[in-house]
Amino acid sequence: MDTRRLLRTFAIGIGTAGLLISGCSGSGSSPSASATGTAAPEGLSSYYAQKLSWRDCGVEGFECATMKAPKDYDNPDDGDIDLAVSRKKATGPGKRIGSLLVNPGGPGGSAVGYLQGYAALGYPAQVRARYDMVAIDPRGVARSEPVECLTGPEMDVYTQVDQTPDDEAEVKKLSASFEKFAAGCEKRSGEILPYVSTVDTARDMDVLRALLGDEKLNYVGASYGTFLGATYADLFPERAGRLVLDGAMDPSLKAIDMNRDQTAGFEGAFQSFAADCVEQPDCPLGTTSTADAATALKQLFKDLDAKPVPTGDDRKLGESLATTGVIAAMYDEAAWPQLREALAGAQRSDGSGLLSLADSYYEREPNGKYANLMFANAAVNCLDLPPAFDGPDAVEKAVPDFEKASPVFGRGFAWASLNCAYWPTDATGTPHRTEAKGADPIVVVGTTRDPATPYTWSEALAEQLSSGTLLTYEGDGHTAYGRGSDCIDTAINTYLLEGTPPADGKKCT
């Protein structure tokens, strides 16, 4: 698999601290009326007037700076939070348009890491020529006062807990793991947990827009980054410039509906993988039918649940890590050959291939250290929406619906959705329509067989946004821009460079 594409795949739109994406904040403080003009919102003048001190990042071609924002926008005198910013200036030729902010999703993905590792190098040359490519790590993420919850060894234990409990003892063990995770976050990062909502980060983006000298915010957001971009447009419609929301989320959904939809999305992705796999001579799930392939995968999970296999690491591969490894490969069809090899290895009692995929998903380094992706992910999601379930009994009742959505993944995905039930901070967001009335045209991009952000979500967001236009990629994988479709890339490039959105409903392959 191409190194840059692999980097892009695991940078974009990972899931929640269970396995699923969930949540967009619908509350938090609304900006004052002056926020839609050129003046700073009331009480925030010092933040909008600060000067960024750019320095060398230690990465060729990039500059870095630290931006201050109020920890609590309702009470800006209660202290600051330091946020990491990076940029790569427009390369030319052509007249500079302005700044293009990028976000890879998650929530919890490092935007600065995505910028320096992919976007400022892999976005189309004509876009990089005319925009300063910019990223800010959202509050609580990576370089921006990161949320911390568990040590590396504790995370190793957490990621191996059985998420398809078979009896009361296993239910208690899984519930206890979620409780320990939440308690660790409160102990290590309790002061920041109430202030990492999507609304807070969207407001940070407006401060950065002003400091960069841009009248309007131009933005490309993927996966959860679409939630962030739509929230920005809803808060600051007159400051929303050229916004591309790729692999969109639907802000009107409750957490349980979002999680169940995503469960079905991963089932659809697996069906696509299975249909391809059974046509390959090396398919470890058989060469007859997708139904047989699903049966074979479920049996492998069952076998690993009963008897984990060696990996060449201190950890063994059980059902939970194996499931995560399979899910990781569903994000990009270019990973399917790697998944076939990993599954075949697991059948031979070699779990190293699936473990490697799972570690990429969790952003675990070979030395056992984890990035804070999953910590920030839970912190944002559990603040942005009320929990999907209030306890194990509610999960048990919902399991049949989840298994209907995905016979392969449903049970595990249902139990993974329990994580926010034990969160120490109450949710501040609610499901809501996002209309962004008065915003310039906003391009919403949906992939028809996207596992992580089902296509129906893109349809829903495009319909909700008063100026939304839907661009469709008919294919597999998570998100569409930069995945090899000339039709998609040309439409988005034209919009970013000329301001002309594609016709609403345009379809690409």
C-alpha positions as CSV (number, residue, x, y, z in Angstrom):
1,M,0.0,0.0,0.0
2,D,1.3,3.4,-0.9
3,T,2.9,5.1,2.1
4,R,1.3,8.5,1.6
5,R,-2.1,6.9,1.1
6,L,-1.7,4.8,4.2
7,L,-0.8,7.9,6.2
8,R,-3.9,9.6,4.8
9,T,-6.1,6.6,5.6
10,F,-5.3,6.4,9.3
11,A,-5.2,10.2,9.7
12,I,-8.8,10.7,8.6
13,G,-11.8,10.0,10.7
14,I,-10.9,7.3,13.2
15,G,-13.8,6.6,15.6
16,T,-14.7,7.0,19.1
17,A,-13.1,5.6,22.2
18,G,-15.3,2.6,21.7
19,L,-15.0,2.2,18.0
20,L,-17.6,4.5,16.6
21,I,-17.8,8.2,15.7
22,S,-20.5,10.0,17.6
23,G,-21.5,13.4,18.5
24,C,-21.6,17.1,17.5
25,S,-22.2,19.8,20.0
26,G,-25.3,21.8,19.5
27,S,-25.0,24.0,22.5
28,G,-22.3,26.1,24.1
29,S,-22.3,29.9,24.0
30,S,-23.5,31.6,20.8
31,P,-21.2,34.4,19.6
32,S,-22.4,37.9,20.1
33,A,-24.0,39.7,17.1
34,S,-20.7,41.4,16.4
35,A,-19.1,38.0,15.6
36,T,-20.7,38.0,12.2
37,G,-19.0,41.3,11.3
38,T,-15.3,42.2,11.4
39,A,-15.2,43.1,15.1
40,A,-14.2,40.6,17.8
41,P,-17.0,39.1,19.8
42,E,-17.6,40.9,23.1
43,G,-15.0,40.2,25.8
44,L,-12.6,38.5,23.3
45,S,-10.7,41.5,21.9
46,S,-7.4,40.5,23.4
47,Y,-7.6,37.1,21.8
48,Y,-8.5,38.5,18.4
49,A,-5.7,41.1,18.7
50,Q,-2.9,38.8,19.7
51,K,0.1,38.4,17.3
52,L,1.2,35.0,16.3
53,S,5.0,34.5,16.7
54,W,5.9,32.1,13.9
55,R,9.0,29.9,14.3
56,D,10.7,27.0,12.6
57,C,8.9,23.7,13.3
58,G,11.9,21.5,12.6
59,V,10.0,20.2,9.6
60,E,11.3,21.7,6.3
61,G,8.9,24.3,4.8
62,F,6.7,24.6,7.8
63,E,6.2,27.3,10.4
64,C,4.7,26.8,13.9
65,A,3.1,29.1,16.4
66,T,1.1,29.0,19.6
67,M,-2.3,30.7,19.8
68,K,-4.1,31.6,23.0
69,A,-7.8,31.1,23.4
70,P,-10.0,31.4,26.5
71,K,-10.4,28.1,28.2
72,D,-14.1,28.9,28.9
73,Y,-15.7,31.2,26.3
74,D,-18.5,32.0,28.7
75,N,-16.0,33.3,31.2
76,P,-12.9,34.4,29.3
77,D,-11.3,35.9,32.4
78,D,-10.9,32.4,33.8
79,G,-7.7,31.5,32.0
80,D,-6.2,30.6,28.7
81,I,-5.5,27.5,26.7
82,D,-2.5,27.2,24.4
83,L,-3.2,25.8,20.9
84,A,-0.7,24.6,18.4
85,V,-0.8,26.0,14.9
86,S,1.3,25.2,11.8
87,R,1.4,26.5,8.2
88,K,3.1,26.1,4.9
89,K,3.0,29.2,2.8
90,A,1.5,29.2,-0.7
91,T,4.2,28.1,-3.2
92,G,2.9,29.9,-6.3
93,P,2.6,30.4,-9.1
94,G,-0.6,32.4,-9.2
95,K,-2.1,35.0,-6.8
96,R,-2.5,33.9,-3.2
97,I,-6.1,33.3,-2.3
98,G,-5.7,33.1,1.5
99,S,-5.4,30.4,4.1
100,L,-6.9,27.0,3.8
101,L,-7.5,25.3,7.2
102,V,-7.6,21.5,7.2
103,N,-8.8,19.0,9.8
104,P,-8.6,15.2,9.4
105,G,-11.4,14.3,11.8
106,G,-11.5,11.8,14.7
107,P,-12.4,13.7,16.8
108,G,-8.9,13.5,18.2
109,G,-6.9,13.4,15.0
110,S,-3.9,15.8,15.0
111,A,-4.5,18.5,12.4
112,V,-0.9,19.6,12.6
113,G,0.3,16.1,12.0
114,Y,-2.1,15.7,9.1
115,L,-0.9,19.0,7.6
116,Q,2.8,18.2,7.9
117,G,2.4,14.5,7.0
118,Y,-0.1,14.7,4.1
119,A,-2.2,17.8,3.3
120,A,0.6,20.3,2.7
121,L,2.4,17.7,0.6
122,G,-0.3,15.6,-1.0
123,Y,-3.1,18.1,-1.8
124,P,-3.3,19.0,-5.5
125,A,-0.3,21.3,-6.4
126,Q,-2.6,24.0,-7.8
127,V,-4.4,24.3,-4.4
128,R,-1.1,24.4,-2.5
129,A,0.2,27.0,-4.9
130,R,-2.4,29.5,-4.0
131,Y,-3.3,28.8,-0.4
132,D,-1.2,29.0,2.8
133,M,-2.0,25.5,4.1
134,V,-2.8,25.8,7.8
135,A,-3.8,23.5,10.7
136,I,-4.6,23.9,14.4
137,D,-4.7,21.0,16.7
138,P,-8.1,21.2,18.4
139,R,-8.1,21.9,22.1
140,G,-7.3,18.7,24.0
141,V,-5.6,17.1,21.0
142,A,-2.0,16.2,20.4
143,R,0.0,19.5,20.8
144,S,-2.9,21.6,22.2
145,E,-3.0,20.7,25.9
146,P,-3.8,17.1,25.2
147,V,-6.3,15.1,27.2
148,E,-4.6,12.2,28.9
149,C,-6.4,9.2,30.5
150,L,-4.4,6.0,30.7
151,T,-0.8,4.9,30.6
152,G,0.5,2.8,27.7
153,P,0.3,-0.5,29.7
154,E,-3.2,0.5,30.9
155,M,-4.3,1.2,27.3
156,D,-2.9,-2.2,26.3
157,V,-5.2,-3.8,28.8
158,Y,-8.2,-1.5,27.8
159,T,-7.9,-2.4,24.1
160,Q,-8.0,-6.1,24.8
161,V,-11.1,-6.2,27.0
162,D,-13.8,-8.4,25.4
163,Q,-16.4,-6.1,23.8
164,T,-18.8,-8.9,23.1
165,P,-19.5,-10.1,26.6
166,D,-21.0,-13.6,26.9
167,D,-22.1,-13.5,30.6
168,E,-22.6,-11.2,33.5
169,A,-19.0,-11.5,34.6
170,E,-17.8,-10.2,31.2
171,V,-20.4,-7.5,31.2
172,K,-19.0,-6.3,34.6
173,K,-15.5,-6.4,33.3
174,L,-16.3,-4.4,30.2
175,S,-18.3,-1.8,32.3
176,A,-15.4,-1.6,34.7
177,S,-13.0,-0.9,31.9
178,F,-15.1,2.1,30.7
179,E,-15.3,3.4,34.3
180,K,-11.5,3.1,34.7
181,F,-11.0,4.9,31.4
182,A,-13.3,7.8,32.4
183,A,-11.8,8.0,35.9
184,G,-8.3,8.2,34.4
185,C,-9.4,11.1,32.2
186,E,-10.9,12.9,35.1
187,K,-7.8,12.4,37.2
188,R,-5.3,13.4,34.6
189,S,-7.3,16.0,32.6
190,G,-10.3,17.0,34.7
191,E,-9.7,20.7,34.4
192,I,-10.0,20.7,30.6
193,L,-12.7,18.1,30.1
194,P,-15.7,20.6,30.2
195,Y,-14.1,22.8,27.5
196,V,-13.2,20.6,24.6
197,S,-16.6,20.6,22.7
198,T,-16.9,21.1,19.0
199,V,-18.4,24.5,19.6
200,D,-15.3,25.5,21.6
201,T,-13.0,24.4,18.8
202,A,-15.1,26.1,16.1
203,R,-14.8,29.3,18.1
204,D,-11.0,28.8,18.2
205,M,-11.0,28.5,14.5
206,D,-12.6,31.9,14.2
207,V,-9.9,33.4,16.4
208,L,-7.3,31.8,14.1
209,R,-9.0,33.1,11.0
210,A,-8.7,36.6,12.3
211,L,-5.1,36.2,13.3
212,L,-4.2,34.9,9.8
213,G,-5.8,38.1,8.3
214,D,-8.5,36.3,6.4
215,E,-12.0,37.9,6.1
216,K,-13.5,34.5,5.7
217,L,-12.5,31.0,6.7
218,N,-11.6,28.6,3.9
219,Y,-11.6,25.0,5.1
220,V,-11.4,21.3,4.2
221,G,-12.7,19.0,6.9
222,A,-12.9,15.2,6.7
223,S,-15.2,12.9,8.7
224,Y,-15.7,14.5,12.1
225,G,-14.0,17.5,10.6
226,T,-17.3,18.0,8.7
227,F,-19.1,18.4,12.0
228,L,-16.5,21.0,13.0
229,G,-16.8,22.9,9.7
230,A,-20.6,22.8,9.8
231,T,-20.6,24.0,13.4
232,Y,-18.3,26.9,12.4
233,A,-20.6,27.9,9.5
234,D,-23.6,27.8,11.8
235,L,-22.0,30.0,14.4
236,F,-20.3,32.4,11.9
237,P,-22.3,32.1,8.6
238,E,-21.0,35.4,7.3
239,R,-17.4,34.4,7.9
240,A,-17.7,31.0,6.3
241,G,-15.9,31.0,2.9
242,R,-15.1,28.0,0.8
243,L,-16.0,25.0,2.9
244,V,-15.5,21.4,1.8
245,L,-17.1,18.9,4.1
246,D,-15.9,15.4,3.0
247,G,-17.5,12.3,4.5
248,A,-20.1,14.2,6.3
249,M,-21.8,13.6,9.7
250,D,-25.5,14.3,10.4
251,P,-25.8,16.7,13.4
252,S,-29.5,15.9,13.8
253,L,-29.0,12.3,15.0
254,K,-28.9,11.0,18.5
255,A,-25.8,9.1,19.6
256,I,-27.6,5.7,19.4
257,D,-28.8,6.4,15.9
258,M,-25.5,7.6,14.8
259,N,-23.7,4.6,16.2
260,R,-26.3,2.2,14.7
261,D,-26.0,3.8,11.3
262,Q,-22.2,3.5,11.4
263,T,-22.6,-0.1,12.4
264,A,-24.5,-0.6,9.2
265,G,-21.9,1.3,7.3
266,F,-19.1,-1.0,8.4
267,E,-21.3,-4.0,7.5
268,G,-21.6,-2.5,4.0
269,A,-17.9,-2.0,3.7
270,F,-17.3,-5.6,4.8
271,Q,-19.7,-6.8,2.2
272,S,-17.7,-5.0,-0.4
273,F,-14.4,-6.4,0.9
274,A,-15.9,-9.9,1.0
275,A,-17.2,-9.7,-2.5
276,D,-13.8,-8.8,-3.7
277,C,-12.1,-11.3,-1.4
278,V,-13.9,-14.4,-2.6
279,E,-12.8,-13.5,-6.2
280,Q,-9.1,-13.6,-5.0
281,P,-7.2,-16.9,-5.0
282,D,-5.7,-16.0,-1.6
283,C,-9.0,-15.2,0.2
284,P,-8.7,-16.6,3.7
285,L,-12.5,-16.4,4.1
286,G,-13.3,-18.8,1.2
287,T,-13.9,-18.4,-2.5
288,T,-17.6,-19.1,-2.7
289,S,-19.9,-16.3,-1.4
290,T,-20.0,-13.2,0.7
291,A,-22.3,-15.0,3.1
292,D,-19.7,-17.7,3.6
293,A,-17.0,-15.1,4.1
294,A,-19.1,-13.4,6.8
295,T,-19.6,-16.8,8.5
296,A,-15.8,-17.5,8.3
297,L,-15.0,-14.1,9.8
298,K,-17.4,-14.6,12.7
299,Q,-16.0,-18.0,13.4
300,L,-12.5,-16.5,13.4
301,F,-13.6,-13.9,16.0
302,K,-15.2,-16.7,18.0
303,D,-12.1,-18.8,18.0
304,L,-9.9,-15.8,19.0
305,D,-12.4,-15.0,21.8
306,A,-11.9,-18.5,23.1
307,K,-8.2,-18.7,22.5
308,P,-6.1,-15.6,21.6
309,V,-3.1,-16.3,19.3
310,P,0.5,-15.1,19.6
311,T,1.6,-11.9,17.8
312,G,5.4,-11.8,18.4
313,D,4.6,-9.2,21.0
314,D,3.8,-9.4,24.7
315,R,0.1,-9.0,23.7
316,K,-1.9,-11.8,22.2
317,L,-4.5,-11.3,19.5
318,G,-8.0,-11.8,20.9
319,E,-11.4,-10.9,19.4
320,S,-11.3,-7.2,20.4
321,L,-8.0,-6.4,18.8
322,A,-8.8,-8.6,15.8
323,T,-12.1,-6.7,15.2
324,T,-10.3,-3.4,15.5
325,G,-7.8,-4.6,12.9
326,V,-10.5,-5.6,10.5
327,I,-12.3,-2.3,11.0
328,A,-9.1,-0.3,10.4
329,A,-8.8,-1.9,6.9
330,M,-12.4,-1.0,6.0
331,Y,-11.5,2.7,5.7
332,D,-9.6,2.3,2.4
333,E,-10.0,-0.5,-0.1
334,A,-6.2,-0.2,-0.8
335,A,-5.8,-2.0,2.6
336,W,-7.8,-5.0,1.5
337,P,-4.7,-7.1,0.3
338,Q,-3.1,-6.4,3.7
339,L,-6.2,-7.5,5.5
340,R,-6.4,-10.7,3.5
341,E,-2.8,-11.5,4.5
342,A,-3.5,-10.6,8.1
343,L,-6.6,-12.8,8.3
344,A,-4.7,-15.7,6.8
345,G,-2.0,-15.2,9.4
346,A,-4.5,-15.2,12.3
347,Q,-5.9,-18.5,11.0
348,R,-2.4,-19.9,11.2
349,S,-2.1,-18.6,14.8
350,D,0.0,-15.6,13.8
351,G,-1.8,-12.5,15.0
352,S,0.9,-10.0,14.1
353,G,-0.9,-8.7,10.9
354,L,-4.2,-7.8,12.6
355,L,-2.3,-6.5,15.6
356,S,-0.4,-4.1,13.3
357,L,-3.6,-2.8,11.8
358,A,-5.2,-2.4,15.2
359,D,-2.1,-0.5,16.5
360,S,-2.3,1.9,13.5
361,Y,-6.0,2.5,14.4
362,Y,-5.2,3.3,18.0
363,E,-2.0,5.2,17.1
364,R,0.2,3.0,19.3
365,E,3.9,3.3,18.8
366,P,6.2,0.2,18.8
367,N,7.5,1.3,22.2
368,G,4.1,0.9,23.7
369,K,3.2,4.6,23.8
370,Y,-0.2,5.8,22.5
371,A,-1.0,9.1,21.0
372,N,-3.9,10.8,22.7
373,L,-6.3,10.2,19.9
374,M,-8.7,7.9,21.8
375,F,-8.5,10.1,24.9
376,A,-9.5,13.2,23.0
377,N,-12.0,11.3,21.0
378,A,-14.0,10.2,24.1
379,A,-13.6,13.7,25.7
380,V,-15.2,15.4,22.6
381,N,-17.8,12.8,21.8
382,C,-19.0,12.5,25.4
383,L,-19.4,16.2,25.7
384,D,-21.0,16.8,22.3
385,L,-24.0,14.4,22.7
386,P,-25.8,12.7,25.6
387,P,-24.6,9.0,25.8
388,A,-26.2,6.4,23.6
389,F,-26.9,4.2,26.6
390,D,-27.2,4.8,30.4
391,G,-26.1,1.3,31.4
392,P,-25.6,-2.4,30.4
393,D,-29.3,-3.2,30.5
394,A,-30.0,-0.6,27.8
395,V,-27.3,-2.1,25.6
396,E,-28.7,-5.6,25.9
397,K,-32.1,-4.3,24.7
398,A,-30.4,-2.7,21.7
399,V,-28.1,-5.5,20.7
400,P,-30.7,-7.1,18.3
401,D,-31.1,-3.9,16.3
402,F,-27.3,-3.5,16.1
403,E,-27.0,-7.1,15.0
404,K,-29.6,-6.5,12.4
405,A,-27.5,-3.6,11.1
406,S,-24.4,-5.8,11.1
407,P,-24.4,-9.5,11.8
408,V,-20.6,-9.4,11.8
409,F,-19.9,-6.3,13.9
410,G,-23.3,-5.4,15.6
411,R,-22.9,-6.9,19.0
412,G,-19.4,-5.4,19.6
413,F,-20.4,-2.0,18.2
414,A,-23.5,-1.9,20.6
415,W,-21.3,-2.6,23.6
416,A,-18.6,-0.1,22.4
417,S,-21.3,2.6,22.5
418,L,-21.6,2.3,26.3
419,N,-18.4,4.2,26.9
420,C,-19.9,7.7,27.5
421,A,-22.3,6.3,30.2
422,Y,-19.5,6.7,32.7
423,W,-18.1,10.0,31.6
424,P,-17.4,12.5,34.5
425,T,-18.6,15.6,32.6
426,D,-22.2,16.1,31.5
427,A,-22.8,16.5,27.8
428,T,-23.4,20.1,26.6
429,G,-24.6,19.4,23.1
430,T,-27.8,18.0,21.7
431,P,-28.9,16.7,18.3
432,H,-29.9,19.6,16.1
433,R,-30.3,20.7,12.5
434,T,-27.4,22.8,11.2
435,E,-28.6,25.4,8.6
436,A,-25.9,28.1,8.5
437,K,-28.3,30.6,7.0
438,G,-26.4,33.3,5.1
439,A,-23.3,31.3,4.4
440,D,-21.6,31.1,1.0
441,P,-22.1,27.8,-0.9
442,I,-20.8,24.8,1.1
443,V,-19.8,21.6,-0.7
444,V,-20.7,18.4,1.1
445,V,-19.0,15.3,-0.3
446,G,-20.4,11.8,0.3
447,T,-19.1,8.3,-0.6
448,T,-21.8,5.8,-1.4
449,R,-20.2,2.9,0.5
450,D,-18.4,4.9,3.2
451,P,-18.1,2.7,6.3
452,A,-17.5,5.4,8.9
453,T,-19.8,8.2,7.7
454,P,-22.7,6.6,5.8
455,Y,-23.7,8.3,2.6
456,T,-27.2,9.1,4.1
457,W,-25.4,11.5,6.5
458,S,-23.9,13.5,3.7
459,E,-27.4,13.7,2.1
460,A,-28.8,14.9,5.3
461,L,-26.2,17.5,6.0
462,A,-26.4,18.9,2.4
463,E,-30.2,19.2,2.8
464,Q,-29.9,20.9,6.2
465,L,-27.4,23.5,5.2
466,S,-29.2,26.4,3.5
467,S,-26.3,26.8,1.0
468,G,-25.3,23.1,0.9
469,T,-24.5,21.3,-2.4
470,L,-24.0,17.5,-2.5
471,L,-21.1,16.0,-4.4
472,T,-21.3,12.2,-4.6
473,Y,-18.5,9.6,-5.1
474,E,-19.9,6.3,-6.1
475,G,-17.4,3.9,-4.5
476,D,-15.8,2.4,-1.4
477,G,-13.7,3.8,1.4
478,H,-13.9,6.7,3.8
479,T,-14.1,10.2,2.2
480,A,-13.4,11.0,-1.4
481,Y,-11.1,14.0,-2.0
482,G,-7.6,12.9,-3.0
483,R,-8.6,9.2,-3.4
484,G,-8.0,8.9,-7.1
485,S,-11.2,10.2,-8.6
486,D,-10.4,12.9,-11.1
487,C,-14.0,13.9,-11.2
488,I,-14.1,14.5,-7.5
489,D,-10.8,16.3,-7.3
490,T,-11.5,18.5,-10.3
491,A,-14.9,19.6,-8.8
492,I,-13.3,20.4,-5.4
493,N,-10.3,22.1,-6.9
494,T,-12.5,24.3,-9.0
495,Y,-14.5,25.3,-6.0
496,L,-11.4,26.0,-3.9
497,L,-9.6,28.0,-6.6
498,E,-12.5,29.8,-8.3
499,G,-15.3,29.7,-5.7
500,T,-17.7,27.9,-8.1
501,P,-19.3,24.8,-6.4
502,P,-20.3,21.7,-8.4
503,A,-23.9,21.4,-9.4
504,D,-26.0,20.0,-6.5
505,G,-26.3,16.3,-7.0
506,K,-23.2,15.8,-9.2
507,K,-22.1,12.2,-9.2
508,C,-18.5,10.9,-9.7
509,T,-16.8,7.5,-10.0
